[in-house]
């Protein structure tokens, strides 16, 4: 009897498990479209938002060829209406939790940008860690379209992977949607985002992530090239890798050498005197010799000292120039100087500097000190010389 009772209990447990076990958010894969990436444009001729999405097609994906995707385009009077139109066209509910990138048109204005960012942040599915990029082409949609045609896998994933691997290059400033949003609505500072362009490489069409685009009041206002972007990353204390190409002129001959950046640390100390702001900027960088451009010995101490000095002068000039460019341009603080001043001098910031921050930023002075340490020369201890 006791044995039968145990069997009944076990059977009841199994039956209950079969009927009660489920996923709260269960969805049939055939009933939804997984969105890998999004591109948004604004048609100035009719005021319509145009959204281009890359949809992963699980039914067309094969083990031998990998995942497949397709491009769907939709328009609407508002961003949300355009997103809803995607469902009408694809015939399936769009699932945005796996979206990796958000590409924006370079011509998006302040009102449009705020509408886009608001829609993305209010979505219960779109994630804040999507990478935000600005199209350097005529539209954002054509970037996603053309990369999709050329890539064998998922175009959005390829672009996202290129951004993640940025530490090895450091020629643009990557930013997530949540970070961009936070900076966009923060007083006294302006966000930047990397640019993406279409290029031809050895006869094949592909994409290139390059430089940085700055925003002021929600509008794209200024472009910075790769070397300027590197200087921006140094000032933001976000540089983690990359290369420094240094020209050394010795005995009327130019040697082009390359240093690899191992690590970089930037400290900024603000000074406020006689109604003037001065920033003391200290950059300490560890590097290694990646490539030497000739037979001159830059590995022994004399040559290494020359290389180090030239590299320090070059970086100092780059930092000074990029700050001057923003001051003479749209005068927008993309470096985060306002936050440093606010933390270091809260009283002066609140009472005097904050109300007229743009004026102070335009006239602030910087004193840049760059210290570069060349740690090693790789596996070769002497420069390579041709045999006589």
Helices and strands as residue ranges (DSSP letters): H 2-20, G 29-31, E 32-43, E 48-62, E 66-76, H 79-90, E 93-95, E 101-105, H 110-122, E 131-135, H 140-150, H 155-164, G 165-168, H 177-184, E 192-201, E 204-216, E 219-224, H 226-235, E 243-250, E 253-273, E 276-291, H 301-328, H 337-344, H 346-348, I 349-353, G 354-356, H 357-363, E 365-376
